[in-house]
Amino acid sequence: MSFFNFLKQNWPELFTLLRQHLWLVLISTFVAVAIGIPTGILLTRRKSLRGPVLGIANIMQTIPSLALFGFLIPLPFIGGIGARTAIVALVVYALLPIIRNTVTGIVGVDPNVREAAVAMGMTGRQILWQVELPLAMPVIITGVRVAMVIAIGVATIAAAVGAGGLGVYIFRGLRQYDNNLLLAGAVPAALMALTADFGLGLLEHHFSLAKRRKGRTRSQAKVIALVAVAVIASAVIFGSYFSGRRNLNSASGPANSARVVVGSKDFTESAILAEIVAQMLEARGVTVERKYELGGNLPHDAMLAGRLDLYPEYTGTSYTAILHHQPITDPRAVYEQVKAEYAQKFGVAVSDPLGFENSFAILIRGAEARKLKLKTISDAIPYASNWRAGFGQDFMSRADGYSGFSKAYGLKFADQPREMDLSLTYIALASGKVDLIAGNSTEGRIAALDLFQLEDDRHYFPPYEAVYLIRQDTLARVAQLRDVLTKLAHAISTEEMRQLNYEVDANKRNQAEVVREWLKKKGFTVT
Amino acid sequence: MSEPPDKPLVEFCDVSFSHASAAAPIISHLSFSVAPGETLVLLGESGCGKTTTLKLINCLLMPDAGEVCIEGKSTKAWDPIRLRRRTGYVIQEGGLFPHFTVAKNVALVPALEGWEPARIRNRVDELLSLVGLEPRDFADRYPAELSGGQRQRIGVARALAADPPLLLLDEPFGALDPLTRASLQREFAELSKRLKKTAVFVTHDVREALLLGSRIGLMHAGKLLLLETPENFLKSKNEKAMAYLETLRVSAGSVQEEAP
């Protein structure tokens, strides 16, 4: 599909993401200005505060954005998932340049001019508004300009906490290795940054003293144009905001109707599993709010903070990454342990297994497997010394990944394994760039690329059975949930999951539509 | 020392002032008064305390000991904002607001005082004419578009705008080239005679002091050494005063020697 065809088909979604992005940036810049400029002014009046406050703002800016989002999720009032958290994080990043430039701008006012102002009998307030701020304005606007460009960039990461924006396309594009998605997210973000930089540059020029020697009429025309652009932009934003609110109001329905927030992790399978529950709940009259594609362990944190009611998870992940147990190989024991500990520690219920596992799958090319008659990982040990391996960052870094795996089987490769993006490893294997990878067992492209999964004959990999995690209070509140979860117990086979993944990842189909078809086929649609 | 003829407008009674960072006081036991209508020139080298003396008058600084009285009232009792708006202030380089037009700069104090716009406009035109600048050409310019001499004229016009009884001038012509300086000094002498303003004028230029002052106060190391009319200053036997007068003769002599 060409980029332009992609745009033609997806422009309504792109436009929505663009509006969300712009909204995040404008709100957060506005809030940062409202906090930053008064703070900067205060720092010019209280010199002793200057070091500590600028120091804190400096430190805040060095926090990695994903870490900051994770930190904010459990906090009351300012945290959670969605736009609010993203705005708080963006404000945190935007504050430093605004505060610093306000201080620099005001301190930089010619002392002769300030002395004259005092001696003419101006009050402190008059000096601030009529002398210091106007003279510092170009420097302050430079700060706002920097802050806004930073905000446009960081806002792409806001997609990881369910705040939407162009980052949704960028993350999805990275995951699905889809250049159209990547471009559709990155190009508008870059254009937005350039436009903001240029627009604020004009405004800065309007306030600069150098301009005052030149003619005034041209710059007035520029300012009028700028104001017009700003008015149109805010009209679009506010229009979308209010129409968004209307939708929200109409969607919320009667106050006593059941309402469930469904989340997912930031990969296709998780989103598909979430969508299955969402559609089944909606068919039963439950209002569903979707918070998909949350990064890292954010869904877990969000659920504990009461911002999510339900999300799909894998028992092995809960067992090792959340509960910090050493990996074991008995699926039953892992499931029972996770179920008991989640109930006791978190007040979270674990559904019956959905019927498939998504564990690491050691994959080689199908042709090679047939030629060498390989079935198990043990069979492959003698050949491995001639092979190159490629692994995703996750597999390389985790305890039950490469280091444990190679020790358990005594595997030695020709070179140090290549570390690359997980979704790229399948293509690297199929095209012969590497000879062995650790993929996901439900990856849709396994069949399509003619890859072969070697059996884990020493049962090294812990079981990763798919389940839903549900807050117990939600389970008590929404009667329809039990019915849905009972229907889904042992209902999805590994082949079915691969097929669903393949439809979305390889055939680029809409996941809601794919899920709708599957539910119909399974007879889950009618209640 | 000669006595001022009238009830003083400015009066220093045993005033001392020191800065936290300096051991020696900047001003110690200073007493003098300025009568209405006279121009007192404070003459001295840099660091002698003459600018500090000026700033004590309009509450930019407050005395550590003694009292500065303006119109018979201590600066401690004055509302500083009120006092400053009744006191014109001219500094070196003008201290004009670079983001204000000439007209807005001149109109600063009247605008702060809430005058009617029409009255402000008339006053600005009047003042620009007074300092020798054509209002139509200059009102809408910015300070950066003016020469140093023009900026200084605007500085004087701004100080005069609300018709204050007292003018304070801190080396206003110090940064100008000699020709511009000479013409501004002449104009200022005429102007202050015509307007009958009381003025305290700080300079390190003895020529300027002799030309403009109705009395000259010679300052050194925070003390007033001499307070005399220009005529008596020329005849003074004070060592410092003679040194200043010597500079006039020496510079004139050296110019003659160098001439072919």
Interface residues (C-beta under 8 A of the other chain):
Chain A: D110 N112 V113 E115 A116 A117 V118 A119 M120 G121 M122 T123 Q126 Q130 V131 P134 L135 L209 R212 R213
Chain B: N58 L60 P80 I81 R82 L83 R84 R85 T87 Y89 I91 Q92 E93 G94 G95 L96 F97 P98 H99 L108 V109 L112 Y142 A144 E145 R158 L168
